[in-house]
């Protein structure tokens, strides 16, 4: 698996920070693709942080918090789940998110 998540704690602010990166070692010449990848990484970091702060957060609340559509949140969470970083415990109503691993 080429992706990893790094969990850092900002001791000055006492706030956790996630960093998700691609460690495949390949190079990408297309600047647009690089920009898109960095935006996706930042978005997934924000999603993981929001879930850490509130495991019962909904797609709608995440969308409002991050200024994205619910479909955008769904797409990012689908990628996090596929990579094994996140899973849903319990039903959609009344369940919660669980961060499985921060280092894969």
Secondary structure, DSSP 8 states (H G I E B T S, - for coil): --EEEEEEEETTTTEEEEEEEE-S------HHHHHHHHHHHHHHHHHHHHHHH-TT--HHHHHHHHT--HHHHHHHHHHHHHTTSEEEES-TTT-EEEE--S--
